[in-house]
Amino acid sequence: MKRSIITMITVAVISLGVAGCELGTSTPKSSTGVTQAKAKVKTQADGLTVEQGNIKRRVELENAPGAIKHMYIISAMSGDVLVYSTVKGKVTSSGKRLSPYSVVATDGQHVDSSSRGVAVEIGGKRHYTPEVLQDDGTYGSSISYLYWWDARGIYHQQYVTGGVMIHVSEQPMNFPKIILNLEETA
């Protein structure tokens, strides 16, 4: 009974609007009276915008089997390359996961269907998460530390602190000074 009353109240609020405004019909306006600008975006011959094309190419490049890339950790102060390494596949951030960080509930627990989220199976049970599976098939966020395997299959992990820039390229680059070359063996 409670659920149907809440549903009726929610429908009434949505149909009446909030604070006298119709939902979804007003153009956003700043306190100075400036309204939201709109632009027409043309697509390329493949039907994608330039931005969509860039993202598609990056996801494909980063997931190309057997790809070797080159990573440079550069000092923001001196411009020197502090660390150089090949990367087999891609550099991954520590926050990336194969399962979501949080779930709302499991099957059998009452959850309002409008806030249930996306169904995921964890430990043989169906859970619901508000997180969205990203283009690369992972959940989570980027950075904290990075990890990768080099062309020789050696695992590396780098904590990123202030004062450095990370550059990853599909082609090697020519820097005048590399302090720690992880590709050189003793």
N, C-alpha and C positions, 0 to 999 in steps of 0.2 A: 504494500500500500504506500509506504514512504517513497519508494522509487517512482511510482506513477505521479505522485504529487510534485516531486522535484522535477520530473520531466515536464509536467504541465506548466510549472512556474518558469522553467527555462524557456520553453516555447513561447510563453506570453512575453517574457522580457525581450527575446529576440524579435518577435513580431512587432512589439511596440518601439523598440530601439532603446538605447541607453541615454538617459538624461535628455530625452527629447530629440535626439539625433537618429536619423535612419542609418543603420549599419551598412557599410560598404558603398554608400552613395555620395558621400562628401569627399571632395578633393583635399588632401592634407594641406594645411596652411600654417606658416610660421607665425610667431607672435607679431612680426612686422607686417603681416598680410601677404607675404610672398607665397605663391602656390607651387606645388610640385611641377617640375618641368618633365616633359616626355619627349622621347626621340624615336624616330623610326630606324630600326636596325635592319640592314640588308643582309641577306645570307649569301654564302658562296655557292658555287655550282652544285656542291654536294648537299646543300640544304642547311648547313651549319653556319653559325656566326663565326667570326675569326676567333673569338674567345673559346667557343665550343670546340673548334678545330684544334686549337692549341692544347686544350685539356685532353682531348681524345688522343692526339699524337704523343703527349707526355705519358699517359697511362699505358699506351701501346709500347713506347720505348722502354719505360721502366719495367715492363713485364716481358720483354723479349728474351726467350730462353737463350742462355749462353752469352748474353751481352756483357762486355767489359767496359767499365767507366773509369774515370780518373778523378780522385778527390784530393783537393788541396785545402788545408786549414791555414789561413793566412792571417798574420798579425795585422790588426787594424792600425797599430801604431807605426810599424816599420815597413809594412808591405811585404816582409819576408814570408816565404812559405815555411811554416813551422812543421807541418807534417804533410807528406805525400803518400798516397796509396792507390793502387788499383782497387776497383770494386767489382766483384763478380755479381751481376744482377743489379742490385740497388742498395743504397744506404737506407736504413730503417730507423725510425725514432722509437725510443723505449716505451712511449705511451701507446703504441699501436698494439691491437689485440685481435684475436680471432673470435672472441666473444664480447658481448657488451659489458661495461662496468656496472651497470645497474639494471635491475628488473623491477617491475611494479608488483607482479603477483604471479602465482602459478595457477594452472587449471584447478578448479574446485574452490578457489577463493573468490569472493565477490569483488568484482572490479567493474565500475561503470564502463560500458562498452565504448563510450566516446573518449575515454582516457586510457584505454587498455594498452595501446601502442602496437608494436610489431611482435608477432609470435616468434620465439626462438626456443630451440630445445637445448637444455643444459642438464646434464646428469640424468638423461632419460625422462625428464619432465618438461612440459610446455610452460614457458615463462613468457612474460610480455615486457618489452623494453621500449622506452621513449627514444632510444638511439636509432640512428639510421645507418644501415650498412653502406660504407663508402664505395666509391668507384673501383677501388683496388681490392674489394672484398674484405676489408678490415673495419674494425671499430676503433675508437680512441682518438687521441690527439698527437700532435707532433712535438718533438724535441724533448728536453731534459738531458738525455744522452743519446748518441747515435751508435749503431753497430752495423757491421758489414763483414763479409768474407772477401778477401782479396783474390786475385787471379790464381794464386797457388792453393786456395782453399783454407787459408789461415784466418781465424776469427779475430776481429778487432772491435774495441769499444772505446768511444771517446766522449768524455763529459765536456760539454760546451759551456764555457764561461765567458764573461765579458772580455772584450778586446780582440775577439777573433771573428773571422768571416769564413764560411764554408762555401766552397765552390766545387761543383760536380760537373764534369764535362764528358761527352762521349768520345772526345779526342784528347790526346795528351797536349799539354800546354808547355811553353818554354818560359821558365822563370829563372832569373840569374842566380838565385840562392834558395836551396832547399836544406833546412836544418836537419830534419829527420825524415829520411827516405825509407819507408817500410818495405820497399821492394829490394833494397840492397841487403845481401846476406853477408855475414862475417866470413 
